Amino acid sequence: MGKLPPERLTVLIGMELRRIELEIRRVEQGDAPHQAARLRAVLAAYDQLLLELCARVDVPTDDVGLPPLPSRERLTLEAELVAAGHDW
């Protein structure tokens, strides 16, 4: 099996971001044990994909740290991606 074309991989990253976004909401609204740790883990996964999408579509992430990102940085990246024509 060969490599996926870049545009198809971008679509797949967007689909995964949507899936993880739903998981974030589920964890936030749930009452499972260790909710804070679970939330931190799903946010880190979301942020990692967000950074990967940024790298693929040339949205700069120079001033961004490692996942999980502060919510302000996450929102900034999301806004820049949407402004560049990408959504999920």
Buried (B, 14 or more C-beta within 10 A) or exposed (E): EEEEEEEEBBBEBBEBBEEBEEBBEEBEEEEEEEEEEBBBBBBBBBBBBBBBBBEBBEBEBEEBEEBBBEEEBBEBBBEBBEEEEBEB
